[in-house]
Amino acid sequence: MFLLITAVLASWFVRMHLRNRRSWQAIVARTSPECRRVWAASGLGQPEAFPSMWSAVPRVAFRDAGVLMEMADYVENNTAILDSEQMQNIRISIVRLRLAAARAIIRRDVRR
């Protein structure tokens, strides 16, 4: 049991370390093409544009919301000047998008 817990924690640590070392281009490349188009037009600083990134496939929207959160982390960690209120609004919008996608996934799975 101890070995299993150690393996899980080591795996988590490695994933977090690799995530923190990802470049901006590598993060953006993980988004869906639809999300990239909307994001290129509006940017991360426009939280009101996040709902328009919604995909026809809720699982894609859920994944994109996770990548958007990673983008927000990157901006927060690598930008000297940032507005904490704006970052909070961005994070709230991303969480709302992710929750909406999760609800859609659950509804879809329940219908089957």
MIDO-779549 format. One record per atom (N, C-alpha, C): residue in three letters; x, y, z; residue number from 1. Coordinates in steps of 0.2 Angstrom, whole numbers, padded with zeros to 4 digits. Example, Ala and Ser with C-alpha at 12.3 -4.5 7.8 and 13.67 -1.06 7.14 Angstrom:
<rec 'Ala', <0066, -0028, 0039>, 1>
<rec 'Ala', <0062, -0022, 0039>, 1>
<rec 'Ala', <0066, -0016, 0039>, 1>
<rec 'Ser', <0064, -0011, 0035>, 2>
<rec 'Ser', <0068, -0005, 0036>, 2>
<rec 'Ser', <0064, 0000, 0039>, 2>
This chain:
<rec 'Met', <0004, -0006, 0000>, 1>
<rec 'Met', <0000, 0000, 0000>, 1>
<rec 'Met', <0004, 0006, 0000>, 1>
<rec 'Phe', <0010, 0006, 0004>, 2>
<rec 'Phe', <0014, 0012, 0004>, 2>
<rec 'Phe', <0017, 0013, -0002>, 2>
<rec 'Leu', <0019, 0008, -0006>, 3>
<rec 'Leu', <0022, 0009, -0013>, 3>
<rec 'Leu', <0017, 0012, -0018>, 3>
<rec 'Leu', <0011, 0010, -0017>, 4>
<rec 'Leu', <0006, 0013, -0022>, 4>
<rec 'Leu', <0005, 0020, -0020>, 4>
<rec 'Ile', <0005, 0022, -0014>, 5>
<rec 'Ile', <0004, 0029, -0012>, 5>
<rec 'Ile', <0010, 0033, -0014>, 5>
<rec 'Thr', <0016, 0030, -0013>, 6>
<rec 'Thr', <0022, 0034, -0016>, 6>
<rec 'Thr', <0022, 0034, -0023>, 6>
<rec 'Ala', <0020, 0029, -0027>, 7>
<rec 'Ala', <0020, 0030, -0034>, 7>
<rec 'Ala', <0015, 0035, -0037>, 7>
<rec 'Val', <0009, 0035, -0033>, 8>
<rec 'Val', <0004, 0040, -0035>, 8>
<rec 'Val', <0007, 0047, -0034>, 8>
<rec 'Leu', <0010, 0049, -0028>, 9>
<rec 'Leu', <0013, 0055, -0027>, 9>
<rec 'Leu', <0018, 0057, -0031>, 9>
<rec 'Ala', <0023, 0052, -0033>, 10>
<rec 'Ala', <0028, 0054, -0037>, 10>
<rec 'Ala', <0026, 0055, -0044>, 10>
<rec 'Ser', <0021, 0052, -0046>, 11>
<rec 'Ser', <0018, 0053, -0053>, 11>
<rec 'Ser', <0015, 0060, -0053>, 11>
<rec 'Trp', <0011, 0062, -0048>, 12>
<rec 'Trp', <0008, 0068, -0047>, 12>
<rec 'Trp', <0013, 0074, -0047>, 12>
<rec 'Phe', <0019, 0073, -0044>, 13>
<rec 'Phe', <0024, 0078, -0043>, 13>
<rec 'Phe', <0027, 0079, -0050>, 13>
<rec 'Val', <0029, 0074, -0054>, 14>
<rec 'Val', <0032, 0074, -0060>, 14>
<rec 'Val', <0027, 0078, -0065>, 14>
<rec 'Arg', <0021, 0076, -0065>, 15>
<rec 'Arg', <0016, 0079, -0070>, 15>
<rec 'Arg', <0015, 0087, -0068>, 15>
<rec 'Met', <0015, 0089, -0062>, 16>
<rec 'Met', <0015, 0096, -0060>, 16>
<rec 'Met', <0021, 0099, -0062>, 16>
<rec 'His', <0027, 0096, -0061>, 17>
<rec 'His', <0033, 0099, -0063>, 17>
<rec 'His', <0034, 0100, -0071>, 17>
<rec 'Leu', <0031, 0095, -0074>, 18>
<rec 'Leu', <0031, 0096, -0082>, 18>
<rec 'Leu', <0026, 0101, -0084>, 18>
<rec 'Arg', <0021, 0102, -0080>, 19>
<rec 'Arg', <0015, 0107, -0082>, 19>
<rec 'Arg', <0018, 0114, -0081>, 19>
<rec 'Asn', <0022, 0115, -0076>, 20>
<rec 'Asn', <0025, 0121, -0074>, 20>
<rec 'Asn', <0030, 0123, -0079>, 20>
<rec 'Arg', <0033, 0119, -0082>, 21>
<rec 'Arg', <0039, 0120, -0087>, 21>
<rec 'Arg', <0036, 0121, -0094>, 21>
<rec 'Arg', <0030, 0120, -0095>, 22>
<rec 'Arg', <0027, 0120, -0102>, 22>
<rec 'Arg', <0028, 0128, -0105>, 22>
<rec 'Ser', <0029, 0128, -0111>, 23>
<rec 'Ser', <0030, 0135, -0114>, 23>
<rec 'Ser', <0023, 0137, -0116>, 23>
<rec 'Trp', <0022, 0144, -0117>, 24>
<rec 'Trp', <0015, 0146, -0119>, 24>
<rec 'Trp', <0013, 0143, -0126>, 24>
<rec 'Gln', <0017, 0142, -0130>, 25>
<rec 'Gln', <0015, 0139, -0137>, 25>
<rec 'Gln', <0013, 0131, -0136>, 25>
<rec 'Ala', <0016, 0128, -0131>, 26>
<rec 'Ala', <0014, 0121, -0130>, 26>
<rec 'Ala', <0007, 0121, -0126>, 26>
<rec 'Ile', <0006, 0126, -0122>, 27>
<rec 'Ile', <-0001, 0126, -0119>, 27>
<rec 'Ile', <-0006, 0128, -0124>, 27>
<rec 'Val', <-0005, 0133, -0128>, 28>
<rec 'Val', <-0010, 0135, -0133>, 28>
<rec 'Val', <-0011, 0129, -0138>, 28>
<rec 'Ala', <-0006, 0125, -0139>, 29>
<rec 'Ala', <-0007, 0120, -0144>, 29>
<rec 'Ala', <-0012, 0114, -0141>, 29>
<rec 'Arg', <-0013, 0114, -0135>, 30>
<rec 'Arg', <-0017, 0109, -0132>, 30>
<rec 'Arg', <-0024, 0111, -0133>, 30>
<rec 'Thr', <-0026, 0117, -0134>, 31>
<rec 'Thr', <-0033, 0119, -0135>, 31>
<rec 'Thr', <-0036, 0116, -0142>, 31>
<rec 'Ser', <-0043, 0116, -0142>, 32>
<rec 'Ser', <-0046, 0114, -0148>, 32>
<rec 'Ser', <-0045, 0120, -0153>, 32>
<rec 'Pro', <-0046, 0118, -0160>, 33>
<rec 'Pro', <-0045, 0123, -0165>, 33>
<rec 'Pro', <-0051, 0129, -0164>, 33>
<rec 'Glu', <-0057, 0127, -0162>, 34>
<rec 'Glu', <-0062, 0131, -0161>, 34>
<rec 'Glu', <-0060, 0136, -0155>, 34>
<rec 'Cys', <-0057, 0134, -0150>, 35>
<rec 'Cys', <-0055, 0138, -0144>, 35>
<rec 'Cys', <-0050, 0142, -0146>, 35>
<rec 'Arg', <-0045, 0140, -0150>, 36>
<rec 'Arg', <-0039, 0144, -0153>, 36>
<rec 'Arg', <-0042, 0150, -0157>, 36>
<rec 'Arg', <-0047, 0149, -0161>, 37>
<rec 'Arg', <-0050, 0154, -0165>, 37>
<rec 'Arg', <-0053, 0160, -0161>, 37>
<rec 'Val', <-0057, 0158, -0156>, 38>
<rec 'Val', <-0060, 0163, -0152>, 38>
<rec 'Val', <-0055, 0166, -0148>, 38>
<rec 'Trp', <-0050, 0162, -0145>, 39>
<rec 'Trp', <-0045, 0165, -0141>, 39>
<rec 'Trp', <-0041, 0170, -0144>, 39>
<rec 'Ala', <-0039, 0168, -0151>, 40>
<rec 'Ala', <-0035, 0173, -0155>, 40>
<rec 'Ala', <-0038, 0180, -0156>, 40>
<rec 'Ala', <-0045, 0179, -0157>, 41>
<rec 'Ala', <-0049, 0185, -0158>, 41>
<rec 'Ala', <-0050, 0190, -0151>, 41>
<rec 'Ser', <-0050, 0186, -0146>, 42>
<rec 'Ser', <-0052, 0190, -0139>, 42>
<rec 'Ser', <-0046, 0190, -0134>, 42>
<rec 'Gly', <-0042, 0185, -0134>, 43>
<rec 'Gly', <-0037, 0184, -0129>, 43>
<rec 'Gly', <-0039, 0182, -0122>, 43>
<rec 'Leu', <-0035, 0181, -0118>, 44>
<rec 'Leu', <-0036, 0178, -0111>, 44>
<rec 'Leu', <-0039, 0184, -0107>, 44>
<rec 'Gly', <-0038, 0190, -0108>, 45>
<rec 'Gly', <-0040, 0196, -0104>, 45>
<rec 'Gly', <-0048, 0197, -0105>, 45>
<rec 'Gln', <-0051, 0193, -0109>, 46>
<rec 'Gln', <-0058, 0195, -0111>, 46>
<rec 'Gln', <-0063, 0189, -0108>, 46>
<rec 'Pro', <-0064, 0189, -0101>, 47>
<rec 'Pro', <-0068, 0183, -0099>, 47>
<rec 'Pro', <-0075, 0182, -0102>, 47>
<rec 'Glu', <-0078, 0188, -0104>, 48>
<rec 'Glu', <-0084, 0187, -0107>, 48>
<rec 'Glu', <-0084, 0183, -0113>, 48>
<rec 'Ala', <-0079, 0182, -0116>, 49>
<rec 'Ala', <-0078, 0178, -0123>, 49>
<rec 'Ala', <-0078, 0171, -0121>, 49>
<rec 'Phe', <-0076, 0169, -0115>, 50>
<rec 'Phe', <-0076, 0162, -0114>, 50>
<rec 'Phe', <-0082, 0157, -0115>, 50>
<rec 'Pro', <-0088, 0160, -0114>, 51>
<rec 'Pro', <-0094, 0156, -0116>, 51>
<rec 'Pro', <-0094, 0154, -0123>, 51>
<rec 'Ser', <-0092, 0159, -0127>, 52>
<rec 'Ser', <-0092, 0158, -0135>, 52>
<rec 'Ser', <-0087, 0153, -0137>, 52>
<rec 'Met', <-0082, 0151, -0132>, 53>
<rec 'Met', <-0078, 0145, -0134>, 53>
<rec 'Met', <-0081, 0138, -0134>, 53>
<rec 'Trp', <-0087, 0138, -0131>, 54>
<rec 'Trp', <-0091, 0132, -0130>, 54>
<rec 'Trp', <-0091, 0128, -0137>, 54>
<rec 'Ser', <-0089, 0122, -0136>, 55>
<rec 'Ser', <-0089, 0117, -0142>, 55>
<rec 'Ser', <-0095, 0113, -0142>, 55>
<rec 'Ala', <-0097, 0110, -0148>, 56>
<rec 'Ala', <-0103, 0106, -0148>, 56>
<rec 'Ala', <-0102, 0100, -0144>, 56>
<rec 'Val', <-0096, 0098, -0143>, 57>
<rec 'Val', <-0094, 0092, -0139>, 57>
<rec 'Val', <-0092, 0094, -0132>, 57>
<rec 'Pro', <-0096, 0093, -0127>, 58>
<rec 'Pro', <-0095, 0095, -0120>, 58>
<rec 'Pro', <-0088, 0093, -0117>, 58>
<rec 'Arg', <-0086, 0087, -0119>, 59>
<rec 'Arg', <-0079, 0084, -0117>, 59>
<rec 'Arg', <-0073, 0089, -0119>, 59>
<rec 'Val', <-0074, 0091, -0125>, 60>
<rec 'Val', <-0069, 0096, -0128>, 60>
<rec 'Val', <-0069, 0103, -0124>, 60>
<rec 'Ala', <-0075, 0105, -0123>, 61>
<rec 'Ala', <-0076, 0111, -0119>, 61>
<rec 'Ala', <-0073, 0111, -0112>, 61>
<rec 'Phe', <-0074, 0105, -0109>, 62>
<rec 'Phe', <-0072, 0103, -0102>, 62>
<rec 'Phe', <-0064, 0104, -0102>, 62>
<rec 'Arg', <-0061, 0100, -0107>, 63>
<rec 'Arg', <-0054, 0100, -0108>, 63>
<rec 'Arg', <-0051, 0107, -0109>, 63>
<rec 'Asp', <-0054, 0111, -0114>, 64>
<rec 'Asp', <-0052, 0117, -0116>, 64>
<rec 'Asp', <-0052, 0122, -0109>, 64>
<rec 'Ala', <-0057, 0121, -0105>, 65>
<rec 'Ala', <-0058, 0125, -0099>, 65>
<rec 'Ala', <-0052, 0124, -0095>, 65>
<rec 'Gly', <-0050, 0117, -0094>, 66>
<rec 'Gly', <-0044, 0116, -0090>, 66>
<rec 'Gly', <-0037, 0119, -0093>, 66>
<rec 'Val', <-0037, 0119, -0100>, 67>
<rec 'Val', <-0031, 0122, -0103>, 67>
<rec 'Val', <-0031, 0130, -0102>, 67>
<rec 'Leu', <-0037, 0133, -0102>, 68>
<rec 'Leu', <-0038, 0140, -0101>, 68>
<rec 'Leu', <-0036, 0142, -0094>, 68>
<rec 'Met', <-0037, 0137, -0089>, 69>
<rec 'Met', <-0035, 0138, -0082>, 69>
<rec 'Met', <-0027, 0138, -0082>, 69>
<rec 'Glu', <-0024, 0133, -0086>, 70>
<rec 'Glu', <-0017, 0133, -0086>, 70>
<rec 'Glu', <-0014, 0139, -0089>, 70>
<rec 'Met', <-0017, 0142, -0094>, 71>
<rec 'Met', <-0015, 0148, -0097>, 71>
<rec 'Met', <-0015, 0154, -0092>, 71>
<rec 'Ala', <-0021, 0154, -0088>, 72>
<rec 'Ala', <-0021, 0159, -0083>, 72>
<rec 'Ala', <-0016, 0158, -0078>, 72>
<rec 'Asp', <-0014, 0152, -0076>, 73>
<rec 'Asp', <-0008, 0151, -0071>, 73>
<rec 'Asp', <-0002, 0153, -0074>, 73>
<rec 'Tyr', <-0001, 0152, -0081>, 74>
<rec 'Tyr', <0005, 0154, -0084>, 74>
<rec 'Tyr', <0006, 0162, -0084>, 74>
<rec 'Val', <0000, 0165, -0086>, 75>
<rec 'Val', <0001, 0172, -0086>, 75>
<rec 'Val', <0002, 0175, -0079>, 75>
<rec 'Glu', <-0001, 0172, -0074>, 76>
<rec 'Glu', <0000, 0174, -0067>, 76>
<rec 'Glu', <0007, 0173, -0065>, 76>
<rec 'Asn', <0010, 0168, -0066>, 77>
<rec 'Asn', <0017, 0166, -0064>, 77>
<rec 'Asn', <0022, 0170, -0068>, 77>
<rec 'Asn', <0021, 0172, -0074>, 78>
<rec 'Asn', <0026, 0174, -0079>, 78>
<rec 'Asn', <0025, 0182, -0081>, 78>
<rec 'Thr', <0020, 0185, -0077>, 79>
<rec 'Thr', <0019, 0192, -0079>, 79>
<rec 'Thr', <0020, 0196, -0072>, 79>
<rec 'Ala', <0024, 0201, -0073>, 80>
<rec 'Ala', <0026, 0206, -0067>, 80>
<rec 'Ala', <0020, 0210, -0066>, 80>
<rec 'Ile', <0017, 0213, -0071>, 81>
<rec 'Ile', <0011, 0217, -0070>, 81>
<rec 'Ile', <0005, 0214, -0071>, 81>
<rec 'Leu', <0001, 0213, -0066>, 82>
<rec 'Leu', <-0006, 0210, -0067>, 82>
<rec 'Leu', <-0011, 0212, -0063>, 82>
<rec 'Asp', <-0017, 0213, -0065>, 83>
<rec 'Asp', <-0023, 0215, -0061>, 83>
<rec 'Asp', <-0026, 0209, -0057>, 83>
<rec 'Ser', <-0025, 0209, -0051>, 84>
<rec 'Ser', <-0028, 0203, -0047>, 84>
<rec 'Ser', <-0036, 0202, -0048>, 84>
<rec 'Glu', <-0039, 0208, -0048>, 85>
<rec 'Glu', <-0046, 0208, -0049>, 85>
<rec 'Glu', <-0048, 0205, -0056>, 85>
<rec 'Gln', <-0044, 0207, -0061>, 86>
<rec 'Gln', <-0046, 0204, -0068>, 86>
<rec 'Gln', <-0044, 0197, -0068>, 86>
<rec 'Met', <-0039, 0195, -0065>, 87>
<rec 'Met', <-0037, 0187, -0065>, 87>
<rec 'Met', <-0042, 0183, -0061>, 87>
<rec 'Gln', <-0045, 0186, -0056>, 88>
<rec 'Gln', <-0050, 0183, -0052>, 88>
<rec 'Gln', <-0056, 0182, -0057>, 88>
<rec 'Asn', <-0058, 0187, -0061>, 89>
<rec 'Asn', <-0064, 0187, -0065>, 89>
<rec 'Asn', <-0063, 0182, -0071>, 89>
<rec 'Ile', <-0057, 0181, -0073>, 90>
<rec 'Ile', <-0055, 0176, -0078>, 90>
<rec 'Ile', <-0056, 0169, -0075>, 90>
<rec 'Arg', <-0053, 0168, -0069>, 91>
<rec 'Arg', <-0053, 0162, -0066>, 91>
<rec 'Arg', <-0061, 0160, -0065>, 91>
<rec 'Ile', <-0065, 0164, -0063>, 92>
<rec 'Ile', <-0072, 0163, -0061>, 92>
<rec 'Ile', <-0075, 0161, -0068>, 92>
<rec 'Ser', <-0074, 0165, -0073>, 93>
<rec 'Ser', <-0077, 0163, -0080>, 93>
<rec 'Ser', <-0075, 0156, -0082>, 93>
<rec 'Ile', <-0068, 0154, -0081>, 94>
<rec 'Ile', <-0066, 0148, -0083>, 94>
<rec 'Ile', <-0069, 0142, -0079>, 94>
<rec 'Val', <-0070, 0143, -0073>, 95>
<rec 'Val', <-0073, 0138, -0069>, 95>
<rec 'Val', <-0081, 0138, -0071>, 95>
<rec 'Arg', <-0084, 0143, -0072>, 96>
<rec 'Arg', <-0091, 0143, -0075>, 96>
<rec 'Arg', <-0091, 0139, -0081>, 96>
<rec 'Leu', <-0087, 0140, -0086>, 97>
<rec 'Leu', <-0087, 0136, -0092>, 97>
<rec 'Leu', <-0086, 0129, -0091>, 97>
<rec 'Arg', <-0081, 0127, -0086>, 98>
<rec 'Arg', <-0080, 0120, -0085>, 98>
<rec 'Arg', <-0086, 0117, -0081>, 98>
<rec 'Leu', <-0089, 0120, -0077>, 99>
<rec 'Leu', <-0095, 0117, -0073>, 99>
<rec 'Leu', <-0101, 0116, -0078>, 99>
<rec 'Ala', <-0101, 0121, -0083>, 100>
<rec 'Ala', <-0107, 0120, -0088>, 100>
<rec 'Ala', <-0105, 0114, -0092>, 100>
<rec 'Ala', <-0099, 0113, -0094>, 101>
<rec 'Ala', <-0097, 0108, -0098>, 101>
<rec 'Ala', <-0098, 0101, -0094>, 101>
<rec 'Ala', <-0096, 0101, -0088>, 102>
<rec 'Ala', <-0097, 0095, -0084>, 102>
<rec 'Ala', <-0105, 0093, -0083>, 102>
<rec 'Arg', <-0109, 0098, -0082>, 103>
<rec 'Arg', <-0116, 0097, -0082>, 103>
<rec 'Arg', <-0119, 0094, -0089>, 103>
<rec 'Ala', <-0116, 0097, -0094>, 104>
<rec 'Ala', <-0118, 0094, -0101>, 104>
<rec 'Ala', <-0116, 0087, -0102>, 104>
<rec 'Ile', <-0110, 0085, -0100>, 105>
<rec 'Ile', <-0107, 0079, -0100>, 105>
<rec 'Ile', <-0112, 0074, -0096>, 105>
<rec 'Ile', <-0113, 0076, -0090>, 106>
<rec 'Ile', <-0118, 0072, -0085>, 106>
<rec 'Ile', <-0124, 0071, -0089>, 106>
<rec 'Arg', <-0127, 0076, -0091>, 107>
<rec 'Arg', <-0134, 0076, -0094>, 107>
<rec 'Arg', <-0134, 0071, -0100>, 107>
<rec 'Arg', <-0129, 0071, -0104>, 108>
<rec 'Arg', <-0128, 0067, -0110>, 108>
<rec 'Arg', <-0127, 0060, -0108>, 108>
<rec 'Asp', <-0123, 0058, -0103>, 109>
<rec 'Asp', <-0122, 0052, -0101>, 109>
<rec 'Asp', <-0128, 0049, -0097>, 109>
<rec 'Val', <-0132, 0053, -0094>, 110>
<rec 'Val', <-0139, 0051, -0091>, 110>
<rec 'Val', <-0144, 0049, -0096>, 110>
<rec 'Arg', <-0144, 0052, -0102>, 111>
<rec 'Arg', <-0149, 0051, -0107>, 111>
<rec 'Arg', <-0147, 0044, -0110>, 111>
<rec 'Arg', <-0141, 0042, -0110>, 112>
<rec 'Arg', <-0139, 0036, -0114>, 112>
<rec 'Arg', <-0142, 0030, -0110>, 112>
